[in-house]
Amino acid sequence: MSGETGLRTLLSGMRPELNPGRYVFTTVASRTTVHAGPDNPLGATPVVTVAEEEGLTR
């Protein structure tokens, strides 16, 4: 795999922005619990999801 590997270079090029709203980090037992329902009464909309061997991280 090619690409930039220098940490200083990678960090110096970052331009983080704070988006409005409330954010949480959470894990769910299965993909079905991400949608509105008894396990997600607020119907939260994931910004990022990561599927791992242990499960899906949203």
KELO-919636 format. One record per residue (C-alpha): residue number from 1; residue in one letter; chain; x, y, z. Coordinates in steps of 0.5 Angstrom, whole numbers, plus 500, padded with zeros to 3 digits. Layout:
<nodes>
NUM, a, A, X, Y, Z;
...
</nodes>
This chain:
<nodes>
1, m, A, 500, 500, 500;
2, s, A, 503, 507, 498;
3, g, A, 501, 513, 501;
4, e, A, 504, 518, 507;
5, t, A, 506, 515, 513;
6, g, A, 510, 521, 516;
7, l, A, 506, 522, 522;
8, r, A, 508, 530, 523;
9, t, A, 506, 531, 515;
10, l, A, 499, 527, 516;
11, l, A, 498, 531, 523;
12, s, A, 500, 538, 520;
13, g, A, 495, 537, 514;
14, m, A, 489, 536, 518;
15, r, A, 484, 541, 519;
16, p, A, 479, 539, 524;
17, e, A, 472, 542, 524;
18, l, A, 467, 542, 530;
19, n, A, 460, 540, 527;
20, p, A, 454, 542, 531;
21, g, A, 450, 537, 535;
22, r, A, 451, 532, 540;
23, y, A, 456, 526, 539;
24, v, A, 457, 520, 543;
25, f, A, 461, 514, 542;
26, t, A, 457, 507, 543;
27, t, A, 457, 500, 541;
28, v, A, 451, 496, 539;
29, a, A, 450, 488, 539;
30, s, A, 447, 488, 532;
31, r, A, 446, 492, 526;
32, t, A, 439, 492, 527;
33, t, A, 439, 496, 534;
34, v, A, 442, 502, 530;
35, h, A, 435, 504, 527;
36, a, A, 429, 507, 531;
37, g, A, 426, 501, 536;
38, p, A, 426, 499, 543;
39, d, A, 434, 499, 543;
40, n, A, 434, 506, 540;
41, p, A, 428, 510, 542;
42, l, A, 431, 516, 540;
43, g, A, 433, 514, 533;
44, a, A, 440, 516, 533;
45, t, A, 443, 517, 526;
46, p, A, 450, 514, 526;
47, v, A, 456, 518, 523;
48, v, A, 461, 513, 523;
49, t, A, 460, 505, 523;
50, v, A, 466, 500, 524;
51, a, A, 465, 493, 523;
52, e, A, 469, 489, 527;
53, e, A, 470, 481, 528;
54, e, A, 467, 483, 535;
55, g, A, 461, 487, 532;
56, l, A, 459, 493, 529;
57, t, A, 461, 500, 532;
58, r, A, 457, 506, 530;
</nodes>
